[in-house]
Structures are given as structure tokens and as C-alpha cells.
Amino acid sequence: MKKYLPTFIAGFGAAVLSIVPGIKSFSCCLIVPAAAILALILDQRVNKNFERIAASKAVVFGLMTGLFATFFITALDILITFITKSNDFIEALPQSESLIRELNFGPMAEESLKLLKQMAKQIQKSGFSPLYLFILFISNFITNTIFGMIGGLIGMGLLNKRRTEE
């Protein structure tokens, strides 16, 4: 675990920034990659190892940072949803419903809308929906791990370039 402590710290930092309104829309494409770069920098500083970073290490650090960010973002979002019994999903549901109806996808769209409304009712009633948790975790996992790995590779390029310039 000590080996991945920088990814844990950077993932937690990314999660905290990712729940701030206004900043949260930049979570996947800016905050998580920056957190992966930060994890690589922290690893170099903690271990006092400033050798070239291998691509495999950069990808693993990005993946782990994205994974930790996913866990923390999901946990914080679920906690806030539980307390407030509302979230962005509840706020956007009416617009989503009208868009789905305009696109006229047929019976499958109606079933999807029923499921979304059921999820919204569960959140408004108890502050929790297992389906919402599952969907939130999966979507965060996919985006954060992909952008984390991209950030790890960018960080590798930046840190290795800085190493060769010294």
C-alpha cells in the first residue's frame, strides 16, 4: 500500500475538488489527469528517485489514482445525496425526460424513464438508490481510470522531459 500512497492522496484530493459545484464539470478531463501527474511527482519526492519513469509505472499510477478518485467521488456524492435527498440527477431529470420524449425512442425510452423516475423517487424518499450508486460508480470508474491513465502518461512525458533537460 505504501507504494501507492501518492495515488491514494492524489485521488482523494481529486475527489474533494470534484464535488465542488462549478469545478465538478472539469473532474474527469482536468482534475483526475492532474491528480495522476501529482501522484507521480509525490512518488518521486517521497522516494527521492528522480530516474526516468517507465510507461508501465505511469499507466499504473494513473489507473490507481483514477480508481481511488472513483471510490472517493462516489462515496462523497452518495453521502451528500443521502443528507440532502437531492443531487444533480434529480435536478436534471425533467430536462432529460423532455429530451428523451422529443427524440421519440419508443417503448424502450418509456421503460428507461420509468426506471429513472423510480430512482429519483428512492433518492427523494430515503436519500439512497442502489441503482444510482451502481450507475454513478461505473460511470466514474470508466472515465476516471481512462483519464487517470492519460494523465499518468502526460506526467511521465513531462517529468522525463524535465529530467533530460537537467
N, C-alpha and C positions, 0 to 999 in steps of 0.2 A: 504493500500500500504506500510506503514511503516514496517509492519510485514515482508514483502517480499523484503525490500530494499537490504539486503545482497545477495539475489539471483539475483536481478537486476544488482548489481555491479559486482558480480562474473560472471554472464552471459555476460556482456559487456566485461569484461577482457578476457574471453574465446574467444569471437568473434574477438577481436583485435589480439590475438595470432593466431587465426585460419585462418587469411588471409595472414599471413607471409609465403612466399614461403619456403619450407623445413620443416617448423613446421606444416603446414596445414594438412599434411597427418596423423598427430597424434591427430587431433582435436577431433574426436568422442571418441576414446578409451582411451586417456590420459588427454587431456586438459579439456573436459567437466566434466568427473568424478572428476578431481582435483578441478575444479571450484565449484562443488557441496559440496565437503569437505570444501573448503574455505568459502562457504556461511554459513555452519553450525558453523564454527569457528567464523566468523564475528558476527553471531547471538548471540552466547554465550557471546562474548566480549561486544557487544553493550548493550545487556540486562542484563549483569552481572549475568547470570543464567547458572550455571555450573552443573545443575542436569542432570540425565540420559536423553538421547534423545530417544524418542519413535520412533519405526519403521515407524509409520504413518507420523510423522513430517519429518523424514529423506527422505522418499519417496516423500512427497510433496515438500520439499526443492530441491531435485534432479530434480523433474519434472519441477518446476518453473525455476530453473537455466538452464535446457535444453531448455525450452521454450523461455526464454529471449535470450539465446545464439543463438537459431534458428532465431529469429527476427533480431538480430544484424548481424549475419553472412550473412544472406540472403540480408539484406539491404546494407551491405558493399560490398558484391560480386556484386550486381546489380549496385551499384554506380561505382565501378571500371570498370565493364564491359561497362557501359554507357560511361565513359570517354575514355577508351582505345579501345572500339569496338572489343575487343578480350577477351578471357579467356581460362581456361584450357579445356573447352569443345571444343572450336574451334581448339585448338592445337591437341587434341586427336582424332578429328573426322576422319582424314584419316586412322589412325591405327584401329579405331573402325570399319570403313567401310570395310576394308580388312578382318578383323576378322569375321565380320558378313557374308561376301561373302564366306569365306572359310568354315564356318560352314554350309552353304547352307540350310537355314531355309525355302526357297521357297518364295512364293508371299508375305507372311506376313513380311518377312525380307525386301523386296523391299519397301513395304509401310512404314515401320519403317525408313528406310534410307531416303526416300523422306521427311518424317516429320523432321528428324534430320537435313537434308540439308536445309530445309526451315527455321528451327530455326536458323541455323548458318548464313544464308543469312540475316535474320532480324537483328541479332546481329551485323554483319559486316556493315550493311547499317545504322541502326539507333542506335545501341548500346543497344537495348532492344528487348526482345521477351517475350510475355506473357506466352507462354508455358514453356520457360526456367525458368521463375520466379516460375511458379507453380511446376514444377518438382524439382527445387532446394529447395523450401520451404518444400515440402512434404518429400523429402529425408532427409533434415536436421532435420525436426521435428521428424521423426521416430527414427533416430539414436541418436540425441542429447537427447531426452527425455528418451529413454531407458538407455543410458549410464549415463545420469544425475541421474536417479533413482538408478542405480547400485552404482554410486559414493556417493550418499546420504547414502545408506546402509553401504558402506565401511566406510564412515566418522562417521556414528553412532557407528559402531563397534570400530573404533579407539578411538573416543572421550569417549565412555563409558568405554572402557578398561583403558584408561588413568585416568578416574575419579575413578575407583575402585582401581587403584594402589596407588592413593594419600592418 
